[in-house]
């Protein structure tokens, strides 16, 4: 009974018209000549055209003569005999997507009319426009953020660190850069004192001015005054006939770095103090002084306070230079920075020479535990050396200098628990493994390598098995700390 009732509803024209009137999309039905047979309420709301204007009238007449609209999808469907769609803005200000489909007869060929579905897409278009505006804002903010990051990286690109000690030190340096106060940079050789001095200059209001570095340890005492303060023409034998400005004059309106200031002889220190106090220099042979506007930075690997007590450095000059003291911690006091520096130097070399050299976790651990008496400079030089001599594509334990490996395994904290009572045996085994690997690199044959080492081939084979070194054809594979194997070349 229900099925029959539903079927009868579909045969009821009033029911079907009620369905069309209930649609949220606008509906327009025309015959095969373009005469409008029906429009629903949603069509009127969307287009602003009423049933009285549309129903019973021909679409071509309404378009061409009465100018109610400038395009009719139904006419395009009748002309092309296939579905068509357009986006149109009506007098209501609403934008709508209208799709027309032909109504075909039972044979599927003859077109009896056209039904058009008109959907208001004003909200979607507004949303799209809002999204576009948002996208442009995001691109703008992303670009600005990228520029800020680029500026930040440009300012900090030579400082690679993770430690809090370095972060605090750079924060202090950044603050000090904004003022003209003298800064005394202290730290061991190779920690990057000159790098920090350049950073302070670049961060300061004097960044556009000159930056002059003076290596105080490299200037002979007898030439110090003429080099730093300059001279007039004919001041002494061999002097230029045009005279010469000194380093302080060249740094005017900028920054001067007195590197290795702790190496200055006492006789020179008094002359330097006068320049710093008076902010002027007298060229050798000059009758009047030259006023200066120079920011003074000083760097040393010596403890100047201790040098003052020893009588090697003037106390008044020390206080003049030490207005803002900054100490760069040595690498051994910030081991968490070592892996970051290793990756940075490797990446820089890989990019420069278009390679893809990496380092094993085991080798990284050994390097991170080393004391690095030469600090960052020593680390960078070693990475460059390993990069040049590498033949396997990976820096492994066997590639490291024996001193690093020895220091690593001699440290009780670095030994496995099982080896704590047998340090010597553990150390000997580690070096034995390195020796075997080196021999196989030179003589890629067990028989030849055994002969070179003065052992029986069977003995060498047992030792290779012990250390995870296996033969594959004419090559040898060694297990790495990552669980992978690499080829010995």
SVG drawing of the C-alpha trace seen along z (x, -y; Angstrom):
<svg xmlns="http://www.w3.org/2000/svg" viewBox="-2 -72 118 92">
<polyline fill="none" stroke="black" stroke-width="0.4" points="0.0,0.0 2.8,-2.5 4.7,-1.8 1.5,-2.4 0.9,-5.6 4.4,-6.9 4.1,-6.0 0.9,-8.0 2.5,-11.0 5.1,-11.1 2.3,-11.2 0.7,-14.1 1.7,-17.4 0.9,-19.6 3.2,-17.4 6.1,-17.8 5.6,-21.5 5.6,-21.7 8.9,-19.8 10.4,-22.3 9.1,-25.3 10.8,-23.8 14.2,-23.7 16.8,-26.1 18.3,-26.4 16.5,-28.5 14.7,-26.4 13.7,-27.6 12.0,-25.3 11.5,-26.3 10.2,-24.5 12.0,-23.7 11.5,-27.2 12.7,-29.0 9.3,-29.9 9.4,-30.0 7.1,-27.4 8.1,-27.6 10.3,-29.4 10.3,-28.7 10.6,-31.1 14.3,-30.6 14.8,-31.7 13.0,-34.9 15.0,-35.5 18.3,-34.9 17.8,-36.7 15.3,-39.5 13.1,-38.4 9.5,-37.6 7.2,-34.9 5.0,-37.5 8.0,-38.8 9.2,-35.3 6.5,-32.7 4.7,-32.7 7.4,-34.8 10.1,-33.9 13.7,-34.1 15.1,-35.6 12.5,-38.4 13.2,-39.0 16.9,-39.2 17.0,-41.2 14.0,-43.4 13.1,-43.9 16.8,-43.7 15.9,-41.9 19.2,-40.0 22.1,-39.8 22.6,-36.0 20.3,-33.0 21.7,-29.5 18.6,-27.8 19.0,-29.4 22.7,-28.2 21.6,-24.6 18.9,-24.7 21.6,-26.0 24.4,-23.6 22.1,-20.7 24.2,-19.9 24.5,-21.1 26.0,-24.5 27.0,-26.5 27.8,-30.2 28.5,-32.4 26.3,-35.5 25.7,-38.5 22.1,-39.5 20.4,-42.9 20.1,-41.7 23.9,-41.9 24.0,-38.2 26.4,-36.0 25.0,-32.6 26.1,-29.5 23.5,-28.5 23.6,-25.1 21.2,-24.2 20.4,-20.6 18.3,-19.5 15.1,-17.6 15.0,-14.8 12.1,-12.7 11.7,-9.0 14.0,-8.5 16.7,-10.4 17.3,-12.6 14.5,-15.2 14.8,-18.1 11.5,-18.8 12.8,-21.6 15.5,-22.8 15.7,-22.9 18.1,-25.4 19.4,-25.2 20.6,-28.5 22.6,-28.4 23.6,-31.5 27.4,-31.4 27.8,-34.9 28.8,-33.5 31.3,-31.1 32.8,-33.9 33.1,-36.2 34.7,-33.4 37.1,-32.8 38.0,-36.5 38.5,-36.5 40.7,-33.4 42.7,-35.1 43.1,-38.2 44.2,-35.9 46.6,-34.0 48.2,-37.3 48.5,-38.4 50.1,-35.1 52.5,-35.4 53.3,-39.0 53.9,-37.9 55.8,-34.8 58.0,-37.0 58.6,-39.5 59.3,-36.6 61.7,-35.1 63.5,-38.4 63.8,-38.8 65.1,-35.2 67.6,-35.9 68.8,-39.1 69.1,-37.1 71.0,-34.3 73.2,-36.9 74.0,-38.4 74.5,-35.0 75.5,-32.7 79.0,-32.2 77.9,-31.4 76.8,-27.8 75.7,-26.8 73.2,-25.0 74.6,-25.7 73.2,-28.3 76.6,-29.7 77.0,-30.8 73.4,-32.1 74.0,-34.2 77.4,-35.4 75.8,-36.5 73.0,-38.2 75.4,-40.3 77.4,-41.1 74.3,-42.2 73.4,-44.6 76.9,-46.0 76.9,-46.6 74.4,-49.4 76.8,-51.5 80.2,-53.0 81.7,-51.6 85.0,-49.7 84.6,-45.9 87.3,-43.5 86.9,-40.0 88.7,-37.2 89.0,-33.6 91.5,-30.9 93.0,-30.7 90.6,-29.5 87.3,-30.3 86.3,-33.0 87.3,-36.3 87.7,-38.2 84.4,-36.7 82.7,-38.1 84.3,-41.5 82.9,-41.6 79.5,-40.6 79.6,-43.5 80.5,-46.0 77.8,-44.6 75.2,-44.9 76.2,-48.5 75.1,-51.8 78.5,-52.0 77.9,-49.0 78.1,-51.2 81.5,-52.6 84.9,-51.0 86.1,-48.0 89.8,-47.8 91.7,-44.9 95.1,-45.5 97.2,-42.5 99.2,-44.0 101.4,-40.9 102.6,-41.3 103.7,-45.0 107.3,-45.6 107.6,-48.0 109.6,-50.6 106.8,-50.7 103.8,-50.6 103.3,-54.3 103.6,-55.0 101.3,-52.1 98.6,-53.0 98.8,-56.8 100.3,-57.5 103.0,-60.0 103.6,-63.2 105.7,-63.4 109.5,-63.1 109.0,-62.2 111.7,-59.6 114.0,-57.8 112.0,-55.7 108.7,-57.4 106.4,-58.1 106.7,-61.6 102.9,-61.9 102.6,-60.8 100.3,-58.0 97.2,-57.8 97.4,-55.4 95.0,-52.6 93.0,-54.8 92.4,-57.4 91.3,-54.7 88.8,-53.4 87.3,-56.9 83.5,-56.8 83.8,-53.0 85.3,-50.3 88.9,-49.3 89.8,-45.9 93.1,-45.7 93.6,-41.9 96.1,-40.2 96.2,-43.4 97.9,-41.5 101.1,-41.3 101.7,-45.1 105.0,-46.2 104.7,-48.5 106.3,-51.4 103.6,-51.2 100.7,-50.8 101.2,-54.3 100.9,-55.8 97.7,-53.8 96.2,-54.9 96.7,-58.6 94.9,-58.1 92.0,-56.3 91.7,-59.1 92.1,-62.1 90.2,-60.6 92.8,-62.1 96.1,-61.1 99.3,-62.9 100.8,-61.7 104.6,-61.4 106.0,-64.8 102.5,-66.5 102.1,-69.9 98.4,-69.3 96.3,-66.4 93.5,-64.7 90.2,-64.2 88.8,-60.7 85.4,-59.1 86.3,-55.5 84.7,-52.5 87.5,-50.4 87.3,-46.7 90.1,-44.6 90.7,-40.9 93.2,-38.7 93.8,-35.1 95.6,-36.2 94.2,-36.9 94.9,-40.7 94.0,-41.0 96.7,-38.5 99.1,-40.4 98.4,-43.6 99.4,-41.9 102.6,-40.6 103.4,-44.1 103.1,-43.2 100.1,-45.3 99.1,-48.8 96.3,-48.9 94.8,-52.2 94.8,-50.8 93.2,-47.6 90.3,-49.5 90.0,-51.7 89.6,-48.6 87.6,-46.5 84.4,-48.5 82.3,-45.6 84.1,-42.3 83.0,-39.3 84.5,-35.9 83.9,-33.3 83.8,-29.8 86.2,-27.2 84.8,-24.3 85.4,-21.7 83.0,-23.6 80.2,-23.4 80.3,-19.9 76.7,-20.1 77.9,-22.6 80.4,-20.2 77.9,-18.0 76.3,-21.2 79.7,-22.6 80.6,-19.3 77.4,-19.2 77.8,-22.9 81.4,-22.5 80.5,-19.3 77.4,-20.9 79.5,-23.9 82.2,-21.7 79.6,-19.4 77.8,-22.4 81.0,-23.9 82.4,-20.8 79.1,-19.1 79.6,-16.0 77.5,-14.2 80.0,-13.2 78.5,-12.2 79.8,-11.1 79.0,-8.0 77.4,-8.3 80.4,-6.5 82.9,-9.0 80.6,-11.9 80.6,-10.5 84.4,-10.4 84.8,-13.9 82.2,-15.2 84.2,-13.8 87.5,-15.3 88.8,-18.3 89.8,-20.3 92.6,-22.4 92.6,-24.4 88.9,-25.0 86.7,-25.7 89.6,-26.4 91.1,-22.9 87.7,-21.3 87.2,-23.0 90.7,-22.1 90.2,-18.5 86.8,-18.3 88.4,-19.8 91.3,-17.3 88.9,-14.3 86.8,-15.7 89.8,-15.7 91.2,-12.3 87.8,-10.4 87.2,-7.7 84.2,-5.9 81.6,-8.7 81.4,-8.4 83.8,-9.5 84.2,-6.6 86.1,-5.7 88.9,-4.3 89.4,-7.7 89.9,-9.7 93.4,-10.7 94.7,-8.2 94.9,-10.9 91.1,-11.5 90.4,-7.8 92.9,-7.3 91.5,-10.2 88.0,-8.8 88.6,-5.2 90.9,-6.2 88.1,-8.2 86.3,-5.8 83.0,-7.5 83.2,-6.7 84.0,-3.0 81.2,-0.3 80.6,1.1 82.1,4.4 85.4,2.7 85.8,0.6 88.3,3.2 90.1,3.8 90.9,0.4 94.2,1.5 92.7,4.5 89.8,2.4 92.1,-0.3 94.4,2.3 91.4,3.9 90.2,0.5 93.6,-0.2 93.9,3.3 90.7,2.8 91.9,-0.5 95.2,1.1 93.3,4.0 91.1,1.5 94.0,-0.6 95.8,2.5 92.8,3.7 92.4,0.3 96.0,0.5 96.0,4.2 92.4,5.4 93.3,9.0 93.5,11.1 96.6,12.9 98.5,9.6 97.3,7.8 98.3,10.8 101.7,10.9 102.2,7.1 101.1,7.4 103.2,10.5 100.4,12.9 98.9,16.0 95.8,15.4 93.7,17.6 94.6,15.5 93.7,12.4 90.4,13.9 89.5,14.7 90.2,11.1 88.2,9.7 85.2,11.8 85.7,10.6 85.4,7.0 82.5,7.4 84.6,7.0 83.5,9.3 84.8,10.0 82.5,9.5 84.3,10.3 87.4,8.1 86.0,5.6 85.5,5.6 82.4,4.4 82.5,3.2 79.5,2.8 79.0,-0.8 77.5,-2.0 74.2,-2.7 73.8,1.0 74.6,0.5 77.7,1.6 80.1,-0.5 82.6,0.5 86.3,0.2 88.1,-1.4"/>
</svg>
